[in-house]
Amino acid sequence: MLDLKEFGIEMWPEAKIISFRKALLEWYDKNKRDLPWRRTSDPYAIWVSEIMLQQTRVDTVIPYYESFLYRLPTIADLAAAEEETLLKVWEGLGYYSRVRNMQTAAQQMVERFDGQFPQTYEEIASLKGIGPYTAGAVASIAFGLPEPAVDGNVMRVLSRLFEVDYDIGIPANRKIFQIMMEILIDPERPGDFNQALMDLGSDIEAPVNPRPEESPVKEFSAAYLHGTMDKYPIKAPKKKPVPVYYQAYIIRNQENQFLLEKNTAAGLLSGFWSFPLIEKFAPARKEINLFEVAEETDILGTFEEAYGQKVDWQDAEFLPIQHVFSHRKWQVDLAEGVLIEGKLAQDRELRWVSVEDFHSYPFAKPQQKLWESYLKGKAEQ
């Protein structure tokens, strides 16, 4: 184990560590939130919640969590799920590689662990898409193993407790907080200890508008005692997402069905259905996950040529939509057209779909926003 003194961190004596555990857990027992995944010891359910909670708010996760377990109640169900079922239960959460990795992990459990969730940290961490945080969370909460679960909330609290002068956004620095947690974690109640720190970091010691005077462990916090709360944690600002511009085409046929296209390219939003999208006046990049790159001068003609459709373009205006991914910021304009003639291109996965059947197709958040903008525009015409 690395010596924390090398990083300028002086760990507390054992008696203070015990007092800290006691203060934190007493606060947690009185203030912990009643959440559905805290009412079970099923490692599968706990794992589902932990993956969903990564970068998603608790109140948003609850209905997704309940729906996911209703549709896919067991490891075997997840392992055998069709792609569209998988995407549909995750629809709107984003970070879709996570649910694909979850299915791969479930298949690994079926193949290697007889369909059971593994019960050691090492075996849990060997599964696809499960890193040190998730492995520690499931091991401690479901199996009572004294394994740390170090996420952003925990690093924020620890940074303030010990005035840690290392950027929590740099992955290599995570080992510092991992070592600290290995020393601090309560061996009798490791799951509750991890969850208590997460709750503390997400509320009282939140990144914005913290309330340190309400913290149950403020007398242990060097930053609170020294008046340096505004300095910690140290984290460099994120890079701004790169803007990307698309044109969406909302095409209706005479049966009032809408043209949808499945994104068959690997990467971002693969497997989802949406109105046809064409990227326009884009800078050169190695990856373009959606279909074509159009010249701004003839964006409507570009569609007709690419999709083999003759369209009566409508004189209608719709508000463009924006959607921010972690590294990209989409701005999408909408154009409405009515099909005059044309067969569905064979080199694309296209389908005419009635509004009543939209619920059967997995739509990512940008498509949901496009539909909302379209409905609002039609209502105002």
C-alpha positions as CSV (number, residue, x, y, z in Angstrom):
1,M,0.0,0.0,0.0
2,L,1.2,3.5,-0.8
3,D,2.1,5.8,2.0
4,L,-0.3,8.7,2.2
5,K,2.4,10.9,3.6
6,E,4.0,10.8,0.2
7,F,1.0,12.8,-0.9
8,G,1.1,15.2,2.0
9,I,-1.9,13.5,3.8
10,E,-1.7,12.7,7.5
11,M,-4.1,10.0,8.4
12,W,-5.9,10.2,11.7
13,P,-5.1,7.9,14.7
14,E,-7.3,4.9,15.2
15,A,-9.4,6.5,17.9
16,K,-10.4,9.4,15.7
17,I,-11.2,7.1,12.8
18,I,-13.6,5.2,15.1
19,S,-15.2,8.4,16.3
20,F,-15.6,9.5,12.6
21,R,-17.3,6.2,11.7
22,K,-19.7,6.5,14.6
23,A,-20.7,10.1,13.8
24,L,-21.2,9.4,10.2
25,L,-23.2,6.2,10.7
26,E,-25.4,7.8,13.4
27,W,-26.3,10.6,11.0
28,Y,-27.0,8.1,8.2
29,D,-29.3,6.0,10.4
30,K,-31.4,9.0,11.1
31,N,-31.3,10.7,7.7
32,K,-30.9,8.0,5.0
33,R,-33.3,8.2,2.1
34,D,-35.9,5.5,1.6
35,L,-34.8,4.2,-1.8
36,P,-36.0,1.0,-3.5
37,W,-32.5,-0.4,-3.9
38,R,-32.0,0.0,-0.2
39,R,-34.8,-2.3,0.6
40,T,-33.1,-5.3,-1.0
41,S,-30.0,-7.3,-0.6
42,D,-30.2,-8.8,-4.2
43,P,-26.9,-8.0,-5.8
44,Y,-28.4,-7.9,-9.3
45,A,-30.9,-5.2,-8.3
46,I,-28.2,-3.3,-6.4
47,W,-25.9,-3.5,-9.5
48,V,-28.6,-2.2,-11.7
49,S,-29.2,0.8,-9.4
50,E,-25.5,1.6,-9.2
51,I,-25.0,1.7,-13.0
52,M,-28.1,3.8,-13.4
53,L,-27.0,6.3,-10.7
54,Q,-23.8,7.1,-12.4
55,Q,-24.2,10.7,-13.6
56,T,-28.0,10.5,-13.2
57,R,-30.2,12.0,-10.4
58,V,-31.8,9.7,-7.9
59,D,-35.4,11.0,-8.6
60,T,-34.8,10.3,-12.3
61,V,-33.5,6.8,-11.7
62,I,-36.3,5.4,-9.6
63,P,-38.9,4.8,-12.4
64,Y,-36.2,3.5,-14.7
65,Y,-34.9,1.1,-12.0
66,E,-38.4,-0.2,-11.3
67,S,-39.2,-0.6,-15.0
68,F,-35.9,-2.3,-15.7
69,L,-36.4,-4.9,-13.0
70,Y,-40.0,-5.5,-14.1
71,R,-39.0,-6.1,-17.7
72,L,-35.7,-7.9,-16.9
73,P,-36.1,-9.4,-13.4
74,T,-33.2,-11.8,-13.5
75,I,-29.6,-12.1,-14.7
76,A,-30.8,-14.7,-17.3
77,D,-33.5,-12.3,-18.6
78,L,-30.9,-9.5,-19.1
79,A,-28.4,-11.9,-20.8
80,A,-31.0,-13.1,-23.3
81,A,-32.7,-9.7,-24.0
82,E,-33.2,-8.5,-27.6
83,E,-31.3,-5.3,-28.5
84,E,-34.5,-3.3,-28.9
85,T,-35.8,-4.4,-25.5
86,L,-32.4,-3.5,-24.0
87,L,-32.4,0.0,-25.5
88,K,-36.1,0.5,-24.7
89,V,-35.6,-0.1,-20.9
90,W,-32.7,2.4,-21.0
91,E,-34.4,4.9,-23.3
92,G,-33.7,8.4,-22.1
93,L,-30.9,7.6,-19.5
94,G,-28.1,8.1,-22.0
95,Y,-24.7,6.5,-21.9
96,Y,-26.1,3.5,-23.8
97,S,-22.8,1.6,-23.8
98,R,-23.5,1.0,-20.1
99,V,-26.5,-1.1,-20.7
100,R,-24.8,-3.0,-23.5
101,N,-21.9,-3.7,-21.1
102,M,-24.5,-4.8,-18.5
103,Q,-25.8,-7.4,-20.9
104,T,-22.3,-8.7,-21.7
105,A,-21.7,-8.9,-17.9
106,A,-24.9,-10.8,-17.4
107,Q,-23.9,-13.2,-20.2
108,Q,-20.5,-13.7,-18.5
109,M,-22.4,-14.5,-15.2
110,V,-24.4,-17.1,-17.1
111,E,-21.3,-18.7,-18.6
112,R,-18.9,-18.4,-15.7
113,F,-21.0,-18.3,-12.5
114,D,-24.0,-20.5,-13.4
115,G,-26.2,-17.4,-13.7
116,Q,-25.5,-16.2,-10.2
117,F,-23.9,-12.9,-9.2
118,P,-20.3,-13.5,-8.1
119,Q,-19.6,-12.9,-4.4
120,T,-16.0,-11.6,-4.3
121,Y,-14.7,-8.2,-5.2
122,E,-12.2,-9.7,-7.7
123,E,-14.9,-11.8,-9.5
124,I,-17.3,-8.8,-9.6
125,A,-14.6,-6.5,-11.0
126,S,-13.8,-9.1,-13.7
127,L,-17.2,-8.5,-15.3
128,K,-17.6,-6.3,-18.4
129,G,-18.2,-2.6,-17.5
130,I,-17.7,-3.0,-13.8
131,G,-14.9,-0.8,-12.5
132,P,-13.5,-0.3,-9.0
133,Y,-16.4,1.9,-7.8
134,T,-19.2,-0.4,-8.9
135,A,-17.4,-3.5,-7.7
136,G,-16.8,-1.9,-4.3
137,A,-20.5,-0.7,-4.0
138,V,-22.0,-4.1,-4.8
139,A,-19.5,-6.0,-2.7
140,S,-20.0,-3.8,0.3
141,I,-23.8,-3.3,0.1
142,A,-24.9,-6.8,-1.1
143,F,-22.2,-9.0,0.5
144,G,-21.0,-6.9,3.5
145,L,-17.4,-6.9,2.3
146,P,-15.1,-4.1,3.5
147,E,-14.5,-2.7,0.0
148,P,-14.5,1.1,-0.7
149,A,-16.8,2.6,-3.3
150,V,-15.0,5.7,-4.4
151,D,-17.1,8.1,-6.6
152,G,-17.1,11.8,-7.1
153,N,-19.2,12.4,-4.0
154,V,-16.8,10.4,-1.8
155,M,-13.7,12.1,-3.3
156,R,-15.3,15.5,-2.6
157,V,-15.9,14.7,1.1
158,L,-12.5,13.3,1.6
159,S,-10.8,16.2,-0.2
160,R,-12.4,18.5,2.4
161,L,-11.8,16.3,5.4
162,F,-8.0,16.1,4.7
163,E,-7.5,19.2,2.4
164,V,-6.3,16.9,-0.4
165,D,-4.3,19.0,-3.0
166,Y,-4.8,16.6,-5.9
167,D,-7.3,17.1,-8.8
168,I,-10.2,14.6,-8.3
169,G,-10.8,14.7,-12.1
170,I,-7.5,13.0,-12.9
171,P,-8.1,9.2,-13.0
172,A,-4.6,8.5,-11.7
173,N,-5.3,10.4,-8.5
174,R,-8.2,8.0,-7.6
175,K,-5.7,5.7,-5.9
176,I,-5.1,8.3,-3.2
177,F,-8.7,8.3,-2.2
178,Q,-8.9,4.5,-2.5
179,I,-6.2,4.1,0.0
180,M,-7.8,6.6,2.4
181,M,-11.1,4.7,2.1
182,E,-9.4,1.4,2.8
183,I,-8.3,2.9,6.1
184,L,-11.5,4.7,7.0
185,I,-14.2,2.2,6.0
186,D,-16.2,0.7,8.8
187,P,-15.5,-3.1,8.8
188,E,-18.8,-3.9,10.4
189,R,-21.0,-1.8,8.2
190,P,-19.1,-1.2,5.0
191,G,-22.1,-0.8,2.7
192,D,-23.8,1.7,5.0
193,F,-20.5,3.6,5.4
194,N,-20.1,3.9,1.6
195,Q,-23.7,5.0,1.1
196,A,-23.4,7.5,4.0
197,L,-20.5,9.2,2.4
198,M,-22.3,9.2,-1.0
199,D,-25.4,10.8,0.6
200,L,-23.3,13.3,2.4
201,G,-21.4,14.3,-0.7
202,S,-24.5,14.5,-2.9
203,D,-26.5,16.8,-0.5
204,I,-24.8,18.6,2.4
205,E,-21.4,18.6,0.7
206,A,-22.7,19.0,-2.8
207,P,-20.5,20.6,-5.5
208,V,-22.8,23.7,-5.6
209,N,-24.1,25.5,-2.6
210,P,-22.8,23.1,0.1
211,R,-24.0,23.5,3.7
212,P,-20.9,22.5,5.7
213,E,-22.3,23.9,8.9
214,E,-24.9,21.1,8.8
215,S,-22.4,18.3,8.2
216,P,-22.4,15.6,10.9
217,V,-18.6,15.3,10.5
218,K,-17.7,19.0,10.4
219,E,-15.5,18.8,13.5
220,F,-13.3,16.2,11.5
221,S,-13.1,18.4,8.4
222,A,-9.8,20.3,8.0
223,A,-11.3,22.5,5.2
224,Y,-14.2,23.5,7.5
225,L,-12.0,24.2,10.5
226,H,-9.5,26.1,8.4
227,G,-12.0,28.0,6.3
228,T,-10.9,26.6,3.0
229,M,-14.1,24.9,1.9
230,D,-14.2,26.9,-1.3
231,K,-10.8,25.5,-2.4
232,Y,-11.7,21.8,-2.2
233,P,-12.1,19.6,-4.0
234,I,-9.5,20.6,-6.6
235,K,-10.9,20.0,-10.1
236,A,-9.9,21.5,-13.4
237,P,-12.9,22.8,-15.5
238,K,-14.3,20.4,-18.1
239,K,-13.6,21.1,-21.7
240,K,-16.6,22.5,-23.5
241,P,-18.4,20.0,-25.8
242,V,-17.8,20.3,-29.5
243,P,-20.8,21.7,-31.4
244,V,-22.2,19.5,-34.1
245,Y,-25.0,20.5,-36.5
246,Y,-27.7,18.2,-37.9
247,Q,-30.8,18.5,-40.1
248,A,-33.7,16.3,-39.1
249,Y,-36.3,15.3,-41.7
250,I,-39.9,14.7,-40.6
251,I,-41.4,12.9,-43.5
252,R,-45.0,11.8,-43.7
253,N,-46.7,9.5,-46.2
254,Q,-50.3,9.5,-47.3
255,E,-51.2,7.1,-44.5
256,N,-49.9,9.6,-42.0
257,Q,-47.0,7.4,-41.1
258,F,-43.5,8.8,-40.3
259,L,-40.2,7.7,-41.8
260,L,-37.9,6.4,-39.2
261,E,-34.3,5.2,-39.6
262,K,-32.3,2.9,-37.4
263,N,-28.8,4.0,-36.7
264,T,-26.7,0.9,-37.6
265,A,-23.3,2.5,-37.2
266,A,-21.2,1.6,-34.2
267,G,-20.8,4.1,-31.5
268,L,-23.1,6.9,-30.4
269,L,-26.8,6.0,-30.4
270,S,-26.2,2.8,-32.3
271,G,-29.4,0.7,-32.5
272,F,-31.8,3.6,-31.9
273,W,-34.5,4.8,-34.3
274,S,-35.0,8.4,-35.2
275,F,-36.1,10.7,-38.0
276,P,-33.5,10.7,-40.7
277,L,-30.6,12.9,-39.7
278,I,-27.9,14.4,-41.9
279,E,-24.9,16.2,-40.5
280,K,-24.3,19.6,-42.1
281,F,-21.3,21.8,-42.6
282,A,-19.3,19.7,-40.1
283,P,-15.6,20.0,-39.5
284,A,-13.5,17.0,-40.6
285,R,-13.5,14.3,-37.9
286,K,-12.5,10.6,-37.8
287,E,-15.9,9.5,-36.6
288,I,-19.3,10.5,-38.0
289,N,-21.9,8.1,-36.5
290,L,-24.9,9.3,-38.5
291,F,-25.5,9.0,-42.2
292,E,-24.3,11.8,-44.4
293,V,-22.6,15.2,-44.4
294,A,-24.6,17.8,-46.4
295,E,-23.7,21.1,-47.9
296,E,-25.7,23.9,-46.2
297,T,-26.8,25.2,-49.6
298,D,-29.1,22.3,-50.5
299,I,-30.0,20.5,-47.4
300,L,-33.4,19.4,-48.7
301,G,-32.1,18.2,-52.0
302,T,-29.4,16.3,-50.2
303,F,-32.1,14.2,-48.4
304,E,-34.0,13.4,-51.6
305,E,-30.8,12.2,-53.3
306,A,-29.5,10.2,-50.3
307,Y,-32.9,8.6,-49.5
308,G,-34.4,8.2,-53.0
309,Q,-37.5,10.1,-52.1
310,K,-39.4,12.9,-53.8
311,V,-40.9,15.1,-51.2
312,D,-43.3,18.0,-51.0
313,W,-41.5,20.2,-48.5
314,Q,-43.9,22.1,-46.2
315,D,-43.7,25.8,-45.3
316,A,-43.5,25.2,-41.6
317,E,-41.1,26.4,-38.9
318,F,-40.1,24.4,-35.8
319,L,-37.8,25.4,-33.0
320,P,-34.4,23.7,-33.3
321,I,-33.4,21.3,-30.5
322,Q,-30.2,21.1,-28.6
323,H,-28.8,18.1,-26.8
324,V,-25.5,17.9,-24.9
325,F,-23.5,14.7,-24.7
326,S,-20.4,14.4,-22.7
327,H,-18.1,15.6,-25.5
328,R,-20.5,16.9,-28.2
329,K,-23.3,19.4,-28.3
330,W,-25.9,18.7,-31.0
331,Q,-28.0,21.4,-32.6
332,V,-30.7,20.0,-34.8
333,D,-33.0,21.9,-37.2
334,L,-36.3,20.3,-38.4
335,A,-37.8,20.2,-41.9
336,E,-41.2,18.7,-42.6
337,G,-42.1,17.0,-45.8
338,V,-44.9,14.9,-47.3
339,L,-43.9,11.9,-49.5
340,I,-44.8,12.3,-53.2
341,E,-43.1,9.1,-54.4
342,G,-40.1,6.8,-53.8
343,K,-39.3,3.4,-52.4
344,L,-37.4,2.8,-49.2
345,A,-33.6,2.7,-49.9
346,Q,-32.3,-0.8,-49.5
347,D,-29.0,0.2,-48.1
348,R,-30.6,1.8,-45.0
349,E,-32.8,0.4,-42.3
350,L,-35.9,2.5,-42.8
351,R,-39.5,2.0,-41.8
352,W,-42.8,3.8,-42.1
353,V,-44.3,3.9,-38.6
354,S,-47.6,5.3,-37.2
355,V,-47.6,7.5,-34.1
356,E,-49.5,4.7,-32.3
357,D,-46.6,2.4,-32.8
358,F,-43.8,4.8,-31.7
359,H,-43.8,3.2,-28.2
360,S,-42.4,0.0,-29.7
361,Y,-39.2,1.7,-31.0
362,P,-36.3,2.8,-28.8
363,F,-35.9,6.5,-29.1
364,A,-32.9,8.3,-27.7
365,K,-33.3,11.7,-26.0
366,P,-32.6,13.8,-29.2
367,Q,-35.4,12.0,-31.0
368,Q,-37.8,12.6,-28.1
369,K,-36.9,16.3,-28.2
370,L,-37.4,16.4,-32.0
371,W,-40.9,14.9,-31.6
372,E,-41.8,17.3,-28.9
373,S,-40.6,20.3,-31.0
374,Y,-42.6,19.0,-34.0
375,L,-45.8,18.6,-32.0
376,K,-45.4,22.0,-30.4
377,G,-44.8,23.6,-33.9
378,K,-47.9,21.9,-35.4
379,A,-50.1,23.0,-32.4
380,E,-49.0,26.6,-33.1
381,Q,-49.6,26.6,-36.8
